[in-house]
C-alpha cells in the first residue's frame, strides 16, 4: 500500500484534515517566513539561528517552544525516502506562498526521484467571489481538494527555489523584474510578491500595513483587539497578506512612536497625524 505524507500549512488546517477521510501521515509547517530575518539555505544553522532570535526577541516565543512546535516538525522532512508520495497543502496568500517557496527549497535537499510530489493550493474557485482558504472547506470536501492536486516535478521545485532566493534578496527592482508566474501550478507566487511589494516604505516612510493601522487609529476610538480585528477584515477583502493576530499585534507595537493610549484606547499623537498625511 502506498505511503503518503501530507505537509499542512498550519494547525487550523490540521484540525479539519484530521476529520476528513484522507489517509496518510501529517507534518505541520509552523513557520511564517514572510516575517523576520531569513537566509537562502532553509534549515541551515544560520537559518535556525535567525529564526530563533526573531521569535524570541520580537514575538516573545522562547527557543524551547519554537524548537518543539516548529523545528521538530520540519526536520522530519530530512528523510522522505520511506514515502511514495508527498502532498503539500497551502493557500493563495502571501503568508502561505512564501512558506511554500521555502518548503520546496527544503524538500530539494532530500529530493528522491522515487517519491511523487504534489501540491494542493486553494484560491480561485468557480462560483466564489472571494479567494478560498483551506479553512473555507469542511472535512468532507478535502478528498475533492485532493483530487485537484498538481504534480511538482524537480524542475518545478527548482523554480520555487529560485523564487525563494529572489524573495530573500528582497530587492524591489529584482522582485518587480522577475516573472514569478512561469509555472501555472504555482498560480499565486506572482500575486503574493505584488502584495509583498506593498510592504516597502512609501514616500512618507510607512508601508501599506502601517498606513492602514494609523488611519484606523485616527478614524475611531479602538483598543488593540479591535484594531487587529479591523486589520483581519481589511486583509480578507482588500489584500492577500494572510496574516494572523500575532503579526498585526507586532506591527502595532512597533508603531508606538505615533500613538498614545488612554484607557486602552489608541489615539494618534502629533507625529502620527503628520506622517499619515505626509
Secondary structure, 3 states (H helix, E strand, C coil): CCCEEEEECCHHHHHHHCCCCCCCEEEECCCCCCCCCCCCCCCCHHHHHHHHHHHHHCCCCCHHHHHHHHHHHHHHHHCCCCCCEEEEEEECCHHHHHHHHHHHHHHHHCCCCCCEEEEEEECCCCCCCCCCCHHHCCHHHHHHHHCCCEECCHHHHHHHHHHHHHHHHCCHHHHHHCCCCCCCCCCCHHHHHHHHHCCCCCCCCCCHHHHHHHHHHHHCCECHHHHHHHHHHHHHHHCCCCCCHHHHHHHHHCCHHHEEEECCEEEECHHHHHHHCC
